[in-house]
């Protein structure tokens, strides 16, 4: 059996976590979910993910601080940021891992899958050629 890529979906909205998990699992990815940055870091302890898809605005530990802590810990997962705030530019100058792209909520699931597949195919953790970046 082929190893499937592991994705961690981080969002404080349960319905979004479940929807993304169902879509990504249906596409053959192994999906774990976390409701905030703290829970995601707890899940990362001793585990490796290929991709982290995270919301920015979350309680307890927001997406930006979670990404800073990932970088400080030497984590090398690729990152896709989801945000419902089109003016949120805090991550542009933040000391965080490279972001593949930013998805503006709401987004279509086929767009999400296209970005995820392209990110998995590209080993750099940066926006793959031909995939539009929303940044």
C-alpha positions, 0 to 999 in steps of 0.5 A, spaced: 500 500 500 502 506 498 504 511 503 499 517 503 501 524 504 499 527 511 495 534 512 494 537 518 488 542 518 487 547 523 481 551 524 477 554 530 470 552 526 469 545 526 464 545 520 470 547 516 475 542 519 470 537 518 469 539 510 476 540 509 478 533 512 472 530 508 474 533 501 482 531 502 481 524 505 476 523 499 482 525 495 487 520 498 490 524 503 491 522 511 488 528 515 488 530 522 485 536 525 486 541 530 482 547 533 487 552 534 495 553 534 496 550 541 492 543 539 496 543 532 503 544 536 501 538 541 499 534 535 506 535 531 510 533 537 513 526 535 509 526 528 511 529 521 506 532 516 507 534 509 502 540 509 499 544 514 493 548 512 491 553 517 486 559 519 490 565 521 485 568 527 484 562 532 483 563 540 488 560 544 494 560 539 493 564 532 496 561 526 501 566 525 504 565 532 503 557 531 507 558 525 513 562 528 513 556 533 513 551 528 519 555 525 523 556 531 522 548 532 525 547 526 519 544 523 519 543 515 512 542 513 509 546 507 504 551 509 497 554 506 494 559 510 486 560 510 483 567 512 477 570 512 480 577 512 482 580 506 486 585 509 490 581 514 497 582 512 500 580 518 504 574 515 507 578 510 513 580 515 512 575 520 518 570 521 514 564 519 516 558 514 515 559 507 507 559 505 505 556 499 499 560 498 494 564 502 486 562 500 481 567 501 475 564 505 470 562 502 474 558 497 472 553 492 474 545 494 476 544 487 481 550 488 483 547 495 485 541 492 489 544 486 493 548 491 494 542 495 496 537 489 501 542 486 504 543 493 505 536 494 508 535 487 513 541 489 518 540 494 520 547 496 514 549 500 513 555 496 508 557 491 509 552 485 509 555 478 502 555 475 499 555 481 496 562 483 498 565 489 493 569 493 498 573 496 
